[in-house]
Amino acid sequence: MQILYDKVSAEWEKSVHLPSRLLPALAERHMRIHNEAIVRARVLGWDAELGDDH
């Protein structure tokens, strides 16, 4: 697991860990996956708003 984490981290370092700095094809893929995950999370009841106990 650590080896995978290190490989992923090394790739993200190339873009300074910012999706906006990814190459266009990777940025598009990242946005698609991220947006699909947000939609799925909301369908399952996730709410991004912080409650009073933040």
Residue, then its C-alpha position, 0 to 999 in steps of 0.5 A: m500500500q505504501i508503494l502505491y501511495d508513493k507512486v501516486s504522490a510522486e505523480w501528483e507532485k508533478s502538478v504541485h498537487l493541484p488539479s488545475r495544473l494537470l495536463p488537459a487530458l488528466a484534468e478532464r478525467h479528474m474532473r469527470i471522476h470527481n463530479e461523478a463521486i460528488v453526485r453519488a455521495r449526494v445521492l447516498g445522503w452526503d451533505a457538504e455543509l458543516g453543521d453547528d458541531h464543526 
